[in-house]
Amino acid sequence: MKNFAFAKINYILLAIGFIIIIIGFILMSGGSTTEEAFNPDIFSDTRIKVAPMVCLFGFLFEIAAILWPSHKNKK
């Protein structure tokens, strides 16, 4: 067996954190305002408050996943 930097649980947690970050960026996306029409949706609570908090939680989750102790037998 190869010696990886993290245990399996760390990689699973990293993948979950990455998915949370992607969800946050998807929540931030959407239509924009053009010269012809103003889109008031660019100031919605989802884009301004919820999505950045989801991304922040995802990045904090990534840090926790990296620091999560692996219970490998160290020989």
C-alpha positions in Angstrom: 0.0 0.0 0.0 1.3 3.4 -0.9 1.8 6.1 1.8 -0.5 9.0 1.0 -0.4 12.3 2.8 -3.9 11.9 4.3 -6.2 9.0 5.2 -9.3 8.1 3.3 -11.6 10.1 5.6 -9.5 13.2 4.9 -10.0 12.9 1.1 -13.7 12.3 1.6 -14.0 15.4 3.7 -12.0 17.4 1.2 -14.3 16.3 -1.6 -17.4 17.4 0.5 -15.8 20.8 1.2 -15.1 21.2 -2.5 -18.7 20.4 -3.4 -19.9 23.0 -0.8 -17.6 25.6 -2.4 -19.0 24.8 -5.9 -22.5 25.1 -4.6 -21.7 28.6 -3.2 -20.3 29.7 -6.5 -23.4 28.4 -8.3 -25.6 30.4 -5.9 -23.6 33.5 -6.8 -24.0 33.0 -10.5 -27.0 34.3 -12.6 -28.1 36.9 -15.0 -26.4 40.3 -15.1 -27.5 43.8 -15.8 -27.1 45.0 -19.4 -27.3 48.4 -21.0 -30.8 47.7 -22.2 -32.3 46.4 -19.0 -31.6 46.5 -15.2 -31.8 43.2 -13.4 -32.6 43.8 -9.7 -31.8 40.1 -9.0 -28.1 41.0 -8.8 -28.8 42.5 -5.3 -30.8 39.5 -4.0 -30.0 38.1 -0.6 -29.0 34.8 -2.0 -26.2 36.4 -4.1 -25.0 38.9 -1.5 -25.4 37.1 1.8 -26.1 33.4 1.5 -23.7 32.4 -1.3 -20.6 34.0 0.3 -21.4 32.4 3.6 -21.7 29.0 1.9 -18.3 29.5 0.3 -16.8 30.6 3.5 -18.2 27.5 5.3 -16.8 25.4 2.5 -13.3 26.8 2.9 -13.5 26.4 6.7 -14.6 22.8 6.1 -11.6 22.3 3.9 -9.3 23.5 6.6 -11.0 21.2 9.1 -10.7 18.3 6.6 -6.9 18.9 6.3 -6.5 19.1 10.1 -8.7 16.1 10.8 -6.6 13.5 12.7 -6.2 10.3 10.8 -6.0 7.2 12.9 -3.4 5.4 10.9 -1.1 3.0 12.6 2.3 4.7 12.4 5.1 2.2 12.3 
